[in-house]
Amino acid sequence: MPAPIRVTIWNEYVHEQQEPSVAELYPDGLHGALAKSLAAPDLEIRTATLQEPEHGLTQAVLDATDVLLWWGHAAHDKVDDAIVARVRQRVWDGMGLLVMHSGHMSKIFRELNGTSGKLHWREVGELERVWCIDPAHPIAAGVPEHFDIPYEEMYGEPFMIAGDAHVIFMSWFEGGEVFRSGFTLQRGFGRLFYFRPGHEAFPTFHHAEVLKVLANGIRWLRPAIDMPFPKTHRPDPLSPIAPKDFKVHNVGIVNP
């Protein structure tokens, strides 16, 4: 039997402590709600928050994480750059990263995405209809052709994402906008999945289809390879190199 997937759910945990309406929806925090709803025999789940030492993402925690879920909104600038670099390195080494909703403006998403991550938005609690446009993808397994979220924040195109993004879900909003709401990227040995639904003011993380997508995403993000990238300097050639008729100078030559 395969070892369980080691999951860390990271949440900035700001709105739940400052806004009673959000605390009412998620009394244990977004991270607590997700940990409870996503619990399964093949998942070993822990949580971490911004307020913990090193934001709860010590090197030891990340080394023991196969898939990291990330939710942030009001405190992107409070995340230490050293922690961002630590997470980035783990993704390069194979850890999966699932970024939710407003995490599109997080430091880690923008760094791995390679663009600003900007988009259009409106918060009035309108209907979101999520369409599955790649039903053959493992993240779409068991997900209907479309499903409705009664109340959500609108995100609209243009969405500044990398050109190599593979789109799985598209959203239409009651106000008329559309949005690429679920896509994947490959970064180094690690995979990234972004999924749009999840505004803190609405009960989105109690929605069965949203949870199904997140659960599928976690399992797809499980590392196929989890190891440091091989050393880039290769002083010893695989085959003999013939002498050349020019002189090699030391400028720019890296010693072993």
C-alpha positions in Angstrom: 0.0 0.0 0.0 1.5 3.4 -1.0 2.5 5.8 1.8 -0.1 8.6 2.4 0.3 11.9 0.7 1.8 14.4 3.2 -0.3 17.6 2.8 0.3 20.9 4.5 -2.5 23.5 4.3 -1.2 27.0 4.6 -3.5 29.9 5.4 -2.6 33.5 6.3 -5.5 33.3 8.9 -6.2 37.0 9.0 -9.9 37.5 8.0 -11.1 34.8 10.3 -9.6 36.7 13.3 -10.7 40.2 12.2 -14.1 39.7 10.6 -16.9 38.0 12.6 -18.8 37.0 9.5 -15.8 35.1 8.2 -15.3 33.5 11.6 -18.9 32.4 11.5 -18.4 30.6 8.2 -15.0 29.1 9.2 -14.8 29.0 13.0 -11.6 26.9 12.8 -10.2 29.0 10.0 -10.1 28.2 6.3 -7.3 25.9 7.0 -9.2 24.0 9.6 -12.3 23.7 7.4 -10.2 22.4 4.5 -8.3 19.9 6.8 -11.6 18.5 8.0 -13.4 18.3 4.7 -10.4 16.9 2.7 -9.5 14.3 5.4 -9.1 10.8 3.8 -7.1 7.6 4.6 -4.5 8.3 1.9 -3.8 11.9 3.1 -1.7 12.9 6.1 -2.8 16.5 6.7 -1.2 19.3 8.8 -1.9 23.0 8.8 0.3 26.1 9.1 -0.5 29.8 9.3 1.3 33.2 8.8 1.4 33.9 12.5 3.5 30.9 13.4 7.3 31.1 13.6 8.7 31.0 10.0 5.0 31.0 9.0 4.8 27.4 10.0 6.9 26.5 7.0 10.2 25.5 8.5 12.6 23.5 6.3 11.7 20.4 8.2 8.0 20.9 7.6 8.5 21.5 3.9 10.8 18.5 3.6 8.0 16.4 5.0 5.4 17.9 2.6 4.4 16.3 -0.7 1.7 18.8 -1.5 1.3 22.4 -0.1 -2.0 24.2 -0.3 -1.8 28.0 -0.2 -4.5 30.5 0.7 -3.7 34.2 1.1 -5.4 37.5 0.5 -4.8 40.4 2.9 -1.2 39.8 4.0 0.8 38.8 0.9 3.4 41.5 1.8 3.8 40.0 5.3 5.2 36.7 3.9 9.0 36.6 4.5 11.0 36.5 1.2 13.2 33.8 2.7 10.2 31.6 3.3 9.1 32.2 -0.3 12.5 31.1 -1.6 12.3 28.0 0.6 8.9 27.1 -0.9 10.1 27.8 -4.4 13.1 25.5 -4.0 10.9 22.7 -2.7 8.7 23.1 -5.8 11.7 22.9 -8.0 12.7 19.8 -6.2 9.3 18.1 -6.7 6.8 19.3 -4.1 3.3 20.0 -5.5 1.8 23.4 -4.9 -2.0 24.1 -5.0 -2.8 27.9 -5.0 -6.3 28.9 -4.2 -8.4 32.0 -5.0 -6.6 35.3 -4.1 -3.3 33.4 -3.9 -2.8 34.6 -7.5 -1.2 37.7 -6.0 1.0 35.8 -3.5 4.7 36.2 -3.8 5.2 32.4 -4.4 2.5 32.2 -7.2 3.8 35.3 -9.0 7.4 34.1 -8.8 6.6 30.6 -10.2 4.0 31.9 -12.6 6.5 34.5 -13.9 3.9 37.3 -14.5 2.0 39.9 -12.4 -0.9 37.5 -11.8 -3.3 40.5 -12.2 -6.9 40.2 -13.2 -10.3 42.0 -13.0 -12.5 41.6 -9.9 -15.8 42.5 -8.4 -17.2 41.4 -5.0 -21.0 41.4 -5.0 -21.8 37.7 -4.3 -22.8 36.7 -7.8 -23.3 33.3 -9.4 -20.2 31.5 -10.7 -20.6 28.7 -13.2 -17.5 26.5 -13.5 -17.1 24.7 -16.8 -14.8 21.7 -17.1 -13.0 22.1 -20.5 -10.6 19.2 -20.2 -12.6 16.3 -18.7 -9.8 13.8 -19.5 -7.5 15.5 -17.0 -7.1 13.6 -13.7 -8.0 16.7 -11.7 -11.4 16.6 -13.5 -12.1 13.0 -12.6 -15.7 12.7 -11.3 -16.4 16.4 -11.8 -19.5 17.3 -13.8 -19.4 19.1 -17.1 -20.3 22.3 -15.1 -21.4 23.2 -11.6 -22.7 26.4 -10.0 -21.4 28.3 -7.0 -24.3 30.5 -5.9 -22.3 33.3 -4.3 -18.7 34.2 -5.2 -16.4 37.1 -6.0 -16.0 37.7 -9.7 -12.6 37.3 -11.3 -12.4 38.3 -15.0 -10.1 38.2 -18.0 -7.5 39.2 -18.9 -5.7 37.1 -16.3 -1.9 37.5 -16.4 -0.7 33.9 -16.3 2.2 32.1 -18.0 1.9 31.0 -21.6 2.5 27.4 -20.8 -0.5 27.1 -18.5 -2.8 24.1 -19.2 -6.4 25.2 -18.6 -8.8 22.6 -17.1 -11.6 24.9 -15.9 -13.3 28.0 -17.2 -15.7 30.2 -15.2 -18.6 32.3 -16.3 -20.1 34.9 -13.9 -23.6 36.3 -13.6 -22.3 39.7 -14.5 -21.0 38.5 -17.9 -17.2 38.0 -17.3 -15.3 34.8 -18.0 -12.1 33.5 -16.4 -9.6 30.7 -16.7 -10.3 29.4 -13.2 -8.2 26.2 -13.0 -4.9 25.5 -14.7 -1.6 23.7 -14.2 2.0 24.6 -14.6 5.2 22.5 -14.4 8.1 24.2 -12.6 11.3 22.2 -12.2 10.4 18.8 -10.9 7.2 20.2 -9.2 3.7 20.7 -10.4 1.5 23.7 -9.7 -2.4 23.8 -9.8 -4.3 27.1 -9.4 -8.0 27.0 -8.6 -10.0 30.2 -8.4 -13.0 29.6 -6.1 -12.6 30.3 -2.4 -13.4 33.9 -1.3 -13.4 34.1 2.5 -16.8 35.9 2.7 -18.7 33.0 1.1 -19.2 29.3 2.0 -17.3 28.1 -1.0 -15.1 25.7 0.9 -18.2 23.8 2.0 -19.2 23.2 -1.6 -19.0 19.6 -2.6 -17.7 20.1 -6.2 -15.1 22.6 -5.1 -13.8 20.1 -2.5 -13.8 17.4 -5.1 -11.6 19.5 -7.4 -9.2 20.3 -4.5 -9.0 16.6 -3.5 -8.3 15.5 -7.1 -5.7 18.3 -7.3 -3.8 17.1 -4.3 -3.6 13.6 -5.6 -2.4 14.8 -9.1 0.2 17.0 -7.4 1.8 14.2 -5.6 5.5 14.3 -6.6 6.6 11.9 -9.3 10.2 13.0 -8.5 11.2 14.5 -5.1 15.0 15.2 -5.1 17.3 18.2 -5.4 18.0 19.2 -9.0 21.3 17.6 -10.1 24.4 19.8 -9.9 24.6 22.0 -13.0 28.4 22.0 -13.4 29.6 18.9 -15.2 33.4 19.1 -15.5 33.8 15.5 -16.7 32.4 14.8 -20.2 30.6 11.6 -21.1 32.8 11.2 -24.2 36.3 12.4 -25.1 36.4 16.0 -26.4 38.7 16.5 -29.4 41.4 19.2 -29.2 40.4 22.5 -30.7 42.4 25.0 -32.7 41.7 27.9 -30.5 43.0 28.9 -27.1 40.6 28.7 -24.1 41.0 31.5 -21.7 40.1 31.4 -18.1 37.5 34.2 -18.4 34.1 32.7 -17.5 35.5 29.2 -16.8 34.1 27.7 -13.6 36.4 25.4 -11.6 35.0 22.3 -10.1 
